[in-house]
Amino acid sequence: MTSTAPPTNASESAVNTREATTRVMALFANFAPAHLPRLGQYYAADARFKDPFHDVQGVPAITAIFTHMFEALHEPRFVFIDHIVGAQQAFLTWDLHFRFRRWRAHQPEHIYGATHLRFDAQGHITLHRDYWDSAEELFEKFPLIGPGVRWLRKRAGA
């Protein structure tokens, strides 16, 4: 029988966090709509998810974000580049490869980003914070607003 007691030392905590991180990376590396009903096995009931467009709490709200991702993107696929595991938390870098469903559907796209995860004692995600540059990775690609975003980025860097 496996114990669900909280870790008693930093070494045990790191092992549990490493296992939880590996589990989450495996989920997102092969993420598909069929996985959506099982997100509660990975996220704590009151988990928080934040990215450049969302700040929500709870598994149903997190599930809604990923449901929308599958509706808007064709074949989204996360490729993990690196990860760092600490006490009850991890930091992952990744590329998200996809094609838009309704715009330039033939054009492969990607977003480079990073994720900070915090885990509870049971290995469930309590915080999922995605960091990525929405201006560079997304808005610059749109024909109507892209030129303005590129101009602003140049001006800010001058």
C-alpha positions as CSV (number, residue, x, y, z in Angstrom):
1,M,0.0,0.0,0.0
2,T,1.3,3.4,-0.9
3,S,1.4,6.1,1.8
4,T,-0.3,9.4,1.0
5,A,1.3,11.2,4.0
6,P,3.1,14.4,3.3
7,P,6.8,14.2,2.7
8,T,8.9,14.2,5.9
9,N,12.1,15.7,4.5
10,A,13.3,17.7,1.5
11,S,14.7,14.6,-0.2
12,E,11.4,12.8,-0.1
13,S,9.6,16.0,-1.2
14,A,11.9,16.3,-4.2
15,V,11.2,12.7,-5.2
16,N,7.4,13.2,-5.0
17,T,7.7,16.5,-6.9
18,R,9.9,14.8,-9.6
19,E,7.3,12.1,-10.1
20,A,4.4,14.6,-10.2
21,T,6.4,16.7,-12.7
22,T,7.1,13.7,-14.9
23,R,3.4,12.7,-14.8
24,V,2.3,16.2,-15.8
25,M,4.8,16.4,-18.7
26,A,3.6,13.0,-20.0
27,L,0.0,14.3,-19.9
28,F,0.8,17.5,-21.9
29,A,3.3,15.9,-24.3
30,N,0.4,13.7,-25.5
31,F,-2.5,16.0,-24.6
32,A,-5.7,15.3,-26.5
33,P,-9.4,16.2,-26.0
34,A,-10.0,12.7,-24.4
35,H,-7.8,13.7,-21.5
36,L,-10.0,16.7,-20.5
37,P,-12.4,14.7,-18.2
38,R,-9.3,13.4,-16.3
39,L,-7.8,16.8,-15.4
40,G,-9.0,16.4,-11.8
41,Q,-6.5,13.6,-11.4
42,Y,-3.7,16.2,-12.1
43,Y,-5.1,19.4,-10.6
44,A,-6.2,20.1,-7.0
45,A,-9.9,21.0,-6.9
46,D,-9.1,24.7,-6.2
47,A,-6.1,24.9,-8.4
48,R,-5.3,28.3,-10.1
49,F,-4.3,28.7,-13.7
50,K,-2.9,31.9,-15.1
51,D,-1.5,32.8,-18.5
52,P,-1.5,36.0,-20.6
53,F,-5.2,35.7,-21.2
54,H,-6.7,33.9,-18.3
55,D,-6.7,33.8,-14.5
56,V,-9.1,31.2,-13.3
57,Q,-9.5,28.9,-10.3
58,G,-10.9,25.3,-10.1
59,V,-10.8,22.3,-12.3
60,P,-13.9,23.2,-14.3
61,A,-12.5,26.6,-15.3
62,I,-9.1,25.1,-16.2
63,T,-10.9,22.4,-18.3
64,A,-12.8,25.1,-20.1
65,I,-9.5,26.8,-21.1
66,F,-8.1,23.6,-22.6
67,T,-11.4,22.8,-24.2
68,H,-11.2,26.2,-26.0
69,M,-7.6,25.5,-27.0
70,F,-8.7,22.3,-28.8
71,E,-11.6,24.2,-30.5
72,A,-9.3,27.0,-31.7
73,L,-6.1,25.1,-32.6
74,H,-5.5,22.1,-34.8
75,E,-3.3,19.4,-33.3
76,P,-1.8,21.5,-30.5
77,R,1.4,19.7,-29.2
78,F,3.6,20.6,-26.4
79,V,7.3,19.8,-26.7
80,F,9.2,20.1,-23.5
81,I,12.7,21.6,-23.8
82,D,13.9,21.5,-20.2
83,H,12.6,21.4,-16.6
84,I,13.8,22.2,-13.1
85,V,12.3,20.5,-10.1
86,G,12.4,22.0,-6.6
87,A,10.6,21.4,-3.3
88,Q,6.9,21.1,-4.2
89,Q,7.4,23.0,-7.5
90,A,8.7,22.8,-11.0
91,F,9.6,25.1,-13.9
92,L,9.2,23.8,-17.4
93,T,10.2,25.3,-20.8
94,W,8.3,24.3,-23.9
95,D,7.3,24.9,-27.4
96,L,3.6,24.6,-28.4
97,H,3.2,23.6,-32.0
98,F,-0.1,24.0,-33.7
99,R,-2.1,25.4,-36.6
100,F,-5.0,27.8,-36.2
101,R,-8.3,26.2,-37.2
102,R,-10.0,29.3,-38.7
103,W,-7.0,31.4,-39.9
104,R,-4.0,30.3,-42.0
105,A,-4.9,26.7,-41.2
106,H,-2.1,25.5,-43.5
107,Q,0.6,27.5,-41.7
108,P,2.4,25.7,-38.8
109,E,2.8,28.0,-35.8
110,H,4.6,27.7,-32.5
111,I,4.7,29.5,-29.2
112,Y,7.8,29.3,-26.9
113,G,6.9,29.5,-23.3
114,A,7.5,28.4,-19.7
115,T,5.3,27.0,-16.9
116,H,5.7,27.3,-13.2
117,L,3.9,24.5,-11.3
118,R,3.3,24.2,-7.6
119,F,2.2,20.8,-6.1
120,D,0.3,19.8,-3.0
121,A,1.5,16.9,-0.8
122,Q,-0.5,14.5,-3.0
123,G,1.2,15.6,-6.2
124,H,-1.7,17.6,-7.5
125,I,-1.1,20.9,-9.2
126,T,-2.2,23.9,-7.0
127,L,-0.8,26.6,-9.3
128,H,-0.2,26.4,-13.1
129,R,1.3,29.7,-14.3
130,D,2.2,30.0,-18.0
131,Y,4.7,32.7,-19.1
132,W,4.9,33.5,-22.8
133,D,5.1,36.7,-24.8
134,S,1.7,37.1,-26.4
135,A,2.8,40.1,-28.5
136,E,5.8,38.4,-30.1
137,E,4.4,34.8,-30.2
138,L,0.9,35.6,-31.3
139,F,-0.2,39.2,-32.0
140,E,2.6,40.0,-34.4
141,K,1.3,37.2,-36.7
142,F,-2.1,38.8,-37.3
143,P,-2.2,41.0,-40.4
144,L,-4.3,43.9,-39.0
145,I,-2.6,44.3,-35.6
146,G,0.8,42.7,-36.4
147,P,2.5,45.8,-37.9
148,G,1.4,48.0,-35.0
149,V,2.6,45.5,-32.5
150,R,6.0,45.2,-34.3
151,W,6.2,49.0,-34.4
152,L,5.5,49.3,-30.7
153,R,8.1,46.6,-29.8
154,K,10.7,48.5,-31.9
155,R,9.9,51.8,-30.2
156,A,10.0,50.3,-26.7
157,G,13.4,48.8,-27.5
158,A,14.9,52.0,-29.0
